[in-house]
Amino acid sequence: MLRLTRVAWLLVFAAACGASATGAPPRDGGEDAPPVVRDLTVDEGPVDLGARRPCTRAGATDSCPVPGFPRRPYRLWLPGAQDAPAPVVVAFHGGGGNAVAAERGSCAGGDPDAPSCLHALGAREGFVTVYPNGTESSPEEGAARVWNAGGAAPFQCVSGRACEENVDDVAYVEALLDDLATRVAIDPARVYAAGLSNGGALVYRLACELAERIAAVAPIGAGNQFETGARCAPSAPVALLHVHGTADRCWEYAGGRAGACTGNPRGLLVSVARSVGGWAERLGCAAEPRLRPGPARADDGIDVIESVYEDCAASLRLLTVRGGGHTWVNGYQYFPVRVIGPTFADVTNEDLWDFFAPIRR
């Protein structure tokens, strides 16, 4: 049986939905344990890291504090000098991850300097990349963070301490965007959000509750958990690209019990069909989507089917990755395939950006 260190176990939830500091297996430093990603965005001293140095240097990355949310700074990657206000992509980590883990997770092979990374794409395409931080899972596990994406019995609220303390992560995102706009010339009509697992569930919530500021979202390996406990009524149409692997063992395509990839199932997770089907209803789409082959970039036995919804108030797509696991698109295989399923190279950050780029709020 796979045995993990406590922090490594929590980092499974950088993909899995409900991070909790309880119920971790005994400690073991076996070769299956992934590298621990320390939360480099949190200053261990009394002064916020972002307050000690500028975080708006063109072509650089830095950490910026969020007013009203101590110890939750965001990682900011800026493209080079721009002639016009820049679009923004906010990328939310999974439950048990953090901003640095999301940064690394967006890269093939986990190399944050690789050209495949989301922030590297931003440098080429001219968009600002933001990696926020959720609420610390517990005082002793500062690197492991979670979001309050919502959910009500019999469905699980995802996730962890953020749910237990009813943290207002919508207000956090609003404060982050307000702060970002004081530092960088951004285009408020072109703010986009993507997220994995718990972070993907949060972007569904943002689409429900912050439609006046978010033009489009891309949940990955997640579902609209929020609508199981609250009314999801966007104030404006929000475009949505949902990406989900059929071999995802952490947030299964058909929904069901949470935590299957950790052997600690609890609560229920919403299915892809319910999440995307519900969004199609909100956008007034035609009843059945048109199916076509999706992106094909790798010969790895994994393929993609794209569901294209038509006659909608905003764009809606579903990329079903047949054989894909619980990772970011073309991202880091942060845990063994037998635990989370395989990463997939057919869908990439370029596909996210191609979906986002033409959309304006």
Protein Blocks (a to p, Z undefined) as FASTA:
>chain_A
ZZddfklmmmmmmmmmbdcfehiacddfbfklccddddfkbcfbfbdfklmpcckbghia
cddddehiahiaccdddddddfbdcddddddddehiafklmmmmmpghhiakbfkbmklm
mmmnopacdddddddfbfklmmbccddebjadfbdcdehjllmnopafklmmmmmmmmmm
mmpccdfklcccddehjlmmmmmmmmmmmmmmpmbdcdehiadfklmmbccddfbdcddd
ddddfklcklgfkgpjehklnopagdjdddfklmmmmmmmmnopafbdcddddddfbdeh
pacdddddehiabdcdddddehiacddehiacfbcfklnopadfkbcfklmmmmmmmpcZ
Z
